[in-house]
C-alpha cells in the first residue's frame, strides 16, 4: 500500500515538471519578458572599432520600425536603428550602459523632447545623419554630459538656437556638414571647450564673424569647404591656438587672406583649392608655419608674382596643380622657402619654368611638371639636360613621371616626349616667347578701366614694352591716365572712344622678339535723354538705356541755353531718380540738356525748346461774349425755378397734416373700463413656484 502511494506521488511530480516546462516554452515564445532581444532584431556581443571593445549590440537596422522598441535589454552597449521609418523620437531609455546610438538614415524631423536623452548617462556616440532635421532648439541634447561624438550631417538644418548644444561639455567631434546653415554663431560653442574636430562643409555659410571660434582652443581640424565664403576677417580664427588642418576649399575667396592665417601658430595644413583667386601677389603667402599648402583646381589662377611665397620656413609640400589658366611662375616666386621638397605643377598651362626655381629651392626632391603644354626650346633646355645627366649617371632626377613630359610646341616637336628630343637640337639660348594674359578683344564703354598683362620666356631674359594704338612705344607712363607698375602690366583709366585700337606687348632680347596683341573697342554709354513734359518755364526729362540703376551715381545732368556762355547748371543723378524736372526756365527758349559721365565724358545731348507761358487772369473784368451772358441767365433762371417748386411742395404737405381724411372709420374696439387697469383679478396666478409654497391654494 505504501509502495503504491509513493508511485502515485512520483507520477504526479513528473506530470507537473512536464507541464511546467511546456508552459515556460510557450511563455518564452509568445510572451517575451522585459530585457530580451526585440522582435526582428539581432543581439549579441561583437567588436566595435569606435568603442575599441567587444560590446553587447542590439541591431534593429532596416526592419521598418516607426518608434523605439520597448523592453530593450538594460545591458545594451550599442543600439543600431538605421534605415527605419522614425519621424520623431518619443522615448529612449533608461539604458544606463548605452554607449553608441545610431539613428542615421531615417526621416526624423524634430528633436524637441528635452527629456529624450536624460536616461542615457554613458552615451558616447550619437548618429543622426541622413535624416530631415530642420531645426535644433535650446537643450536638444540635454542629459548627454559624456557625449564625445555628435553626427548631424546630411540633414536640412537651417536654424540652430543659441543653446542647442548646451551641456555637451565633453564633446570632441561635431559633424554639421551637408546641411543648409547660412551663418555660425559663437554661442553654439560656449560649452564645448574640449571640441577636437569640427566639420561644417557643404553648407551655405557666406561670412565668418570675428572671434567666432575663440572658445575652441583645442580644435585641431576645422573643415569649412564647399560654402560661399567671400571674405575672412583678420580675427576670424583668433583663439584656434592648436589648429593644425584648415580646409577652405570650394568657397568664393578672390584673394589669399594671409593676415588671418598668420594668427594660427601651429597650423600644418592649409587647403584653398577651387577658389576664384586670379593671382598670387608679392608676399601674399608669407610668414606662415604651415608644412602643406594646396592651391589647386583654381580655374582663374594665372600668375605667381615675385616673392609670392615668402618666408615659409616650414613648408614641405606645395600643390599648385590642375589650374588650367596658370601660365607663369615668376623666377623669384620663392624666397626663403628652404625646406620645400615637393612641388606639384602638373595639369597647368605652363609652357616652361625658369631654372632659377631649382636654385631657390635647394632641397627640392619632387617636381611634378607633366601634362603642361611645354614649349621645347631653350626654356626647357635645363630640364632636358638634367634628364640626360640622370640617364648617364644612372641617377633619378627631381622631375617625377618624366616620361609624361611632352612637347606641345614648336611644330617640329609637337606631341614628342621630351626624353626623345635630342639635346643638341635644343639651344641654351633662344628668342623670347610672349605669354599674353589678356583676351583677343575687349568691348568697353567710356569711363571704364583697361588692364592688360603680358609675360615672356626666353634666354637671355627678355625686355618687354607696350605698343599703343597711336603707334607710340610706351616704355613709361606719358599719360596721366596710364599706369605702369611694372613693364608686364599696363592700366588705362577712364577710356575714351579715341582709345580704341590695337594694343600689343613686345618682348625682345639679343636674339629676336615676339609680339602679342589685342583689339580694343570703346563705345559710348547706352543712355539717352527723353523729354516727357515741356511747358513754359519748366521741362521734365527721363533717361532710357541699359545702364543698371546702381551705376547712375556716376552720371550728371547738365543744361544751359544754346546762346549762353555761362557754365551749365549741373544735377547729380542717383539710383532713386527715374526722371527730373528742371524749373526756372524762360519761355520760348531752347536749352541744351546733356548727360555726362564722371563729370567729363559726354554721353548724350538733347535740344529742348520751352513753350509759350500760359497766363491765367483772376476775376471777370468784362463780358464780351453773348454766349457767356446767355449761360449765366439760364443758370440763374433754373435756380429760381427750383426754389419756387420747393416752396409750393412744402406748403401743400403742411396743410395736409392738420386735416383728417374723409371716409376714414374708427377702430371697432370695445371700450376698456379704466378701473380694470388698476384692479387685479381675484383669482391668484399659479406657477410652478407658487404651487410648491406651503399653504398655497389652487
C-alpha positions, 0 to 999 in steps of 0.5 A: 500500500505504501509502495503504491502511494509513493508511485502515485506521488512520483507520477504526479511530480513528473506530470507537473515538471512536464507541464511546467516546462511546456508552459515556460516554452510557450511563455518564452515564445509568445510572451517575451519578458522585459530585457530580451532581444526585440522582435526582428532584431539581432543581439549579441556581443561583437567588436566595435572599432569606435568603442575599441571593445567587444560590446553587447549590440542590439541591431534593429537596422532596416526592419521598418520600425516607426518608434523605439522598441520597448523592453530593450535589454538594460545591458545594451552597449550599442543600439543600431536603428538605421534605415527605419521609418522614425519621424520623431523620437518619443522615448529612449531609455533608461539604458544606463550602459548605452554607449553608441546610438545610431539613428542615421538614415531615417526621416526624423524631423524634430528633436524637441523632447528635452527629456529624450536623452536624460536616461542615457548617462554613458552615451558616447556616440550619437548618429543622426545623419541622413535624416530631415532635421530642420531645426535644433532648439535650446537643450536638444541634447540635454542629459548627454554630459559624456557625449564625445561624438555628435553626427548631424550631417546630411540633414536640412538644418537651417536654424540652430538656437543659441543653446542647442548644444548646451551641456555637451561639455565633453564633446570632441567631434561635431559633424554639421556638414551637408546641411543648409546653415547660412551663418555660425554663431559663437554661442553654439560653442560656449560649452564645448571647450574640449571640441577636437574636430569640427566639420561644417562643409557643404553648407551655405555659410557666406561670412565668418564673424570675428572671434567666432571660434575663440572658445575652441582652443583645442580644435585641431581640424576645422573643415569649412569647404564647399560654402560661399565664403567671400571674405575672412576677417583678420580675427576670424580664427583668433583663439584656434591656438592648436589648429593644425588642418584648415580646409577652405576649399570650394568657397568664393575667396578672390584673394589669399587672406594671409593676415588671418592665417598668420594668427594660427601658430601651429597650423600644418595644413592649409587647403584653398583649392577651387577658389576664384583667386586670379593671382598670387601677389608679392608676399601674399603667402608669407610668414606662415608655419604651415608644412602643406599648402594646396592651391589647386583646381583654381580655374582663374589662377594665372600668375605667381608674382615675385616673392609670392611665397615668402618666408615659409620656413616650414613648408614641405609640400606645395600643390599648385596643380590642375589650374588650367589658366596658370601660365607663369611662375615668376623666377623669384616666386620663392624666397626663403622657402628652404625646406620645400621638397615637393612641388606639384605643377602638373595639369597647368598651362605652363609652357616652361619654368625658369631654372632659377626655381631649382636654385631657390629651392635647394632641397627640392626632391619632387617636381611634378611638371607633366601634362603642361603644354611645354614649349621645347626650346631653350626654356626647357633646355635645363630640364632636358639636360638634367634628364640626360645627366640622370640617364648617364649617371644612372641617377633619378632626377627631381622631375617625377613621371618624366616620361609624361613630359611632352612637347606641345610646341614648336611644330617640329616637336609637337606631341614628342616626349621630351626624353626623345628630343635630342639635346643638341637640337635644343639651344641654351639660348633662344628668342623670347616667347610672349605669354599674353594674359589678356583676351583677343578683344575687349568691348568697353564703354567710356569711363571704364578701366583697361588692364592688360598683362603680358609675360615672356620666356626666353634666354637671355631674359627678355625686355618687354614694352607696350605698343599703343594704338597711336603707334607710340612705344610706351616704355613709361607712363606719358599719360596721366591716365596710364599706369605702369607698375611694372613693364608686364602690366599696363592700366588705362583709366577712364577710356575714351572712344579715341582709345580704341585700337590695337594694343600689343606687348613686345618682348625682345632680347639679343636674339629676336622678339615676339609680339602679342596683341589685342583689339580694343573697342570703346563705345559710348554709354547706352543712355539717352535723354527723353523729354516727357513734359515741356511747358513754359518755364519748366521741362521734365526729362527721363533717361532710357538705356541699359545702364543698371540703376546702381551705376547712375551715381556716376552720371550728371545732368547738365543744361544751359541755353544754346546762346549762353556762355555761362557754365551749365547748371549741373544735377547729380543723378542717383539710383532713386531718380527715374526722371527730373524736372528742371524749373526756372526756365524762360519761355520760348527758349531752347536749352541744351540738356546733356548727360555726362559721365564722371563729370567729363565724358559726354554721353548724350545731348538733347535740344529742348525748346520751352513753350509759350507761358500760359497766363491765367487772369483772376476775376471777370473784368468784362463780358464780351461774349453773348454766349457767356451772358446767355449761360449765366441767365439760364443758370440763374433762371433754373435756380429760381425755378427750383426754389419756387417748386420747393416752396409750393411742395412744402406748403401743400404737405403742411396743410395736409397734416392738420386735416383728417381724411374723409371716409376714414372709420374708427377702430371697432374696439370695445371700450376698456373700463379704466378701473380694470387697469388698476384692479387685479383679478381675484383669482391668484396666478399659479406657477410652478413656484407658487404651487410648491409654497406651503399653504398655497391654494389652487 
